[in-house]
Amino acid sequence: MVHLIFFKLKPEADIAFLAKEIQKLENIDVVKDLQHGAFEDLGDKRALSEYQYFMEMSFVDKAAYKLYQKHPLHLKLKEKAKPMLAGPPAAYDYMKE
């Protein structure tokens, strides 16, 4: 299972701080293949340019995802990121084929 999150950030958001906090999610044993980064404008009009930051991770199954959702490190990230957000994050989840 793959979990994608797109973040809309306020102009004053500290992206380096957000990146550091997201990286801590690697310490959750059910989180696999964590990746994250800032939007890179390559001139593609289809790009989701309204989102300034992105994170992606995978899980072995839905049960692992549910454990992640309740994990204290994930809950701390949500609280620390909240003041930086210009709107609710967008999520996209899918099962690998």
C-alpha positions, 0 to 999 in steps of 0.5 A: 500500500502506498500513501501520498500526502501533498502539503499546501504551506503558508509563505512563512513555513519553515520547510527545513523544519518540516523536512526534519520532522517528516524524516522522523517518520522513518523511526516508525517500524511499519513505514517503508520507503519514506520519500519527501521533498519540495515542489520543483517547477519544471513548467508542466501545466499539469503539475500540482503546483499549489502544493509546496511539499510532498511525502510518500511512504508505503506499508505492507498492508492496511493494518500497518497503515492503521498502526501508523495513523495512531503512532505518536510520531505521526501525531506529533508531526501533525501537530507541528505541521499544523501552524505551517499549513495553508489548508488541509493536506491532500492524500492519495492512497493506492494498493500496488499492483 
